[in-house]
């Protein structure tokens, strides 16, 4: 294909070749070097208007910049996003992860409120709070003279762990986030003993949202 292509090309944004008429071979060399990306402004000799390199299939940018190792036999093995596209993709991933991880903060905060309600002998609880914490509070009275304080300390550690799992998600820490999701999945199983449908639905929705974050983290981890 390169041998039958007699067009020349002009480029904007690459100082050393601006205003020059480049052959297809020279253009492909710029693609391989990473200097020419799919978003680069290009005008082909048979066109009246400027476009982008991605508009010309023979340049094989496909909206990506290819490294020398990624270009083989006129094709490519692995996509490498141009800097702007990669930045946008990372911003989307961060927003999705923060949305999923924020559930841990809500779980921790409402568990803390439930704990205070329990201490002051309240009769109601927030459904999103940890069922494990409620079980510990009820069981602590049978743990001896210090059972109350042991139960309180255990619940405080659980609440701090929830906040820690949320921070781990924000910072893309796969293992601690996965441990947090596994723990809440176990807590969901405990909530199945509750006859209240609203509690089950809220727990299920929170677990689903947390799993979405886990999937994003897993895909991000395997991609690199």
N, C-alpha and C positions, 0 to 999 in steps of 0.2 A: 504494500500500500504506500509506503514511504517513497518508493521509487517512482510511482505514478503521480505523486503530489508535487505540482510545480508552483504552488502558492507560496507567498512569503507572508511574514507576520510582523506586526509592530506591537510593542508592549509598553505599558505605563507602570511605573512603580518600581522598576529595576534600573537604577541609574546607569549602570555600565552598558546597557543595551537599549536604552530609550532612544528613539528616533532612528534606530537601525532596522533594516529589513532582514529578518531572520528566516532561514529555511526550516523545514519541518524537523530535520535532524538536529539543528541547533535548539529548536524549541523543546524537543524531547530531552536533550541534554540538560536544559534548565529544569525540566520536570524532575529528572532523576536527582539533580542536586538539591531539590527542595525549594529552589528560589521561585519557581513558577507553580502556583496552586490553582485550583479550580476557580477561586475568587479573583484571580489576577485579571486586569483589564487587557484585552487583546483585540486587535483588528486584523482580519485576514485580507489579503490583497483583492479578493473578489467581493468584498463587502463594503458598503458605504458607511456603516455605523459601527461604533465600538461595542463589544460584548465582553463576556468573560471567557477564560480558557475552557471552562466546562461546556461552553456552547459548541465546541469543536471536538467531536468524538476522536479524531485522529491524534489529539494531544493526550488522550487517555488520563485526564485528571479526574473526571467524574465527581467534581466537587471535593476532591481530596488531593493532598500533596503526597507524593510517593518518594520514599527514600531509595537510594541506589540498590539496596538489598531487596526492596519490595517490587521492583520492576524487572520482569523476566520475560523474554521472548515477546515483547510488544504487549504484555498484559501486566497484571499485578496480582500479588499473592495476599496482601493484607492491606486494609484501608488505614490510612492515617489522616485524621481530620485536620483541616487547616485550623490555625490558632483561634480564629473567631468562632468557628463552629464548635470546636472543642470547649471553648469557654462557655458558650451558651448551653452545651450539653451538661457540663459540670454544674452550672447554676440550676438547671432543672433537677438534676439528681440531688443536689443539696436541699432544694426546696421540698422534694418528695421525702427525703430522709428526715428532715426536720418535722414534717407533718406526722410521719409514722412514729418517730422517737418521742414526740411530745406526749403521746399517750402514756409513756412511763411517768412523766412528770404529773399528769393528771391522776394516775393511779396512786403514786406516792402521796400527793397532796390530799386526796380524798381518803386514803387509808389513815393518814395522820388525823384528819377530822373525825373519822370513825373511831379512832383510838381515844380521842378526847371525849367523844360522846359516851363511849363505854366506861371511861373513868368516872364520869359524872352521872352514871346510871341512866343514860338516855335509852329510849326504847326504839329508835330507828337508826338506820345506817344508809350510807350512799352505796348504790349497787355496784359502782365501778371499783370501789375499794377492794383490797385483797381479802378473799374469803379465808385465806390462811391466817391472816392477822386476827380475824374474828374468832376463829377456832382456838388460837393461842390465848386470846383474852378470856374465853370461857373456860379453858382447861387449866389456866394458871392457878385457880383457887385450889386445885387438888395437888399442887406441887409442893406443899409444905409451907412453912412459915415465910419463906422467902420467895414463894411462887409468884406472888404479885410483881415483885421487882424483876424476877427473871423473865416473866412474860412481857413486862414493859420494855426491858432492854432488848429482848428478841424482836419485838415489834418495831422499835426504833431502828434496829439494824436492817430490818426488811424495808422500811421506808427509805433509808439512806441508799440501800441497794437499788431501789426503783429509780431514784434520781441519778445514781451512777450509771445505770443501764441507758437512761435517756441521754446523758452526756456522751456515752460511748457511741451511740447512734449518730449524734451530731458530728463526732470526730471520725466516723467511719471505722470504728473498731469492731470488726466482725465477731470475734469470739465472745467478748463480754455481752454484746448485744444479743447474740444467739442464746447465751445462757439465760438472759433475761426473758426472752421469748419462750424458752423451754419452761422456765419457772412459772410464767403466767399461764402457759398451757396446762400445767399441773394444777394451778389454782382454779382454772376453768373447770377441770374435772371435779374439784371439790364443790364448785358452785352448782353442779348438777343435782346435788341433794336439796337445793332450795326449790320450794314449790312456786316461787315467784317467776313468772315468765319474763318480766321486764329485766330482772337481774341476769337471767341467762342470755337474753338478747344483747344487753349492753356488754357483758363479758365476751360474747361471741364476736361482736363488732370490733371491740378493742383488740381481740386476738387476731382477727382478720387484718386489721390495719397494721399491727406489729409484724405480721408475716409478710406484708407487702414491703416493708422496710428491710426485712431479712433477705427477701429475694433480690432487692436492688443491691444490697451489700454483697451478696454472693455473686451476682453478675458482674459487678464492678471489680470484685477481687479476681475472678477467673479471666477477666478481659486483659489484665495486666500481667 
